[in-house]
C-alpha cells in the first residue's frame, strides 16, 4: 500500500473522492514512476510522492513527482502544451538536446506586441551555482492600450514585483505567487497568479518543452528555486556560453536595464 502518496484537496476536487481513495490505497497508484520534475525514479511506497494533475482545455493528465520536487497540485496548461507534456512523460517523443547555455522558446505576448525568448543558464553567486532563466523580448513591449513607440517591458515587470538589479552578485528577491513549471525534467512555463484569486496562469509558455542541462536540473533540484532575469530587447542576446551570458547580465545591470526575481518550482510557496 502506498503510504507516502499525497493527494492535495485541489487534486481530489478534480479527480473525485473515489479516484483519490483508489490512489491512496494503491489500486491506481504506480509501483514506480519517473518524477515529472527531475525525471529520476521514485517509489510511492518508500518515497514521499505528490500527485500532480495537468489540466488542459479538453483533457487532464495525472503525473507523479517526488514531494521534495513539487507539491501535489493542479496545473492549468494549454491543450497543446498538455499533449507535449504527455509525450515527454510517456517518452513517445525524444527531448531535444539543449545548447550549452540553454535555448530559446518563444511565446507570443498577449496583444501580439512581441515574442519572448528565454535562455537557461547557471549563474555564480556567493560561490554557488544557481539555476537562472533570462527573458528578453524580440521587440519593444508596449503597455496595453498604449499607442506610443516606448518600451514598457521593465516598468510592467516592476509593477508585478520584479526588482531592478544593480549588482548581479546579489540574489534576487523572492516573488510571491510566481513559479517555474518543470515537467518531465523540461521547462514548460513561468506561472503568475491568476486574477480574482484563481489558479496560476502562464506568463510565458513554451511552444515546445525546453530541455535544460543536467547541471541546471541538478542545481534546481538542490535549491528548489529559479532566478528569473528580464531585460529589454537587445540587452542580452543569445549567448553561446554561460560566462558570456553573465557578462551580458552585468552590462545590462550597469545600464539599468535588468530586473529579476527568485521563483520556486510550481506549487511551492512564493516566500
JOMOUR-V128660 format. One line per field, one symbol per residue. psi: psi as a letter, one per 20 degrees, with the letter a starting at -180 (. if undefined). A space follows every 50 residues. Layout:
# JOMOUR-V128660
psi=???
This chain:
# JOMOUR-V128660
psi=poikpporhhghhgiqhghghhghiihjqqhrrppifijqqqoihhpppq pooppahhrqpprqqphigprprpoprqgghghhhghggijipqpqqprg kbrpnqppqpijhrppqppqrppopkjppppqpppprirqoqppiqjrjr ojgghghhhiiqpppioiippqpqopiqrpoppkjqphqpqrqrqkjrrq qpgppphpppqrrhgghhghhghjqppoqqqrpjhgropiqhhhggghgg ggghjkkprrqpqrqpiqpk.
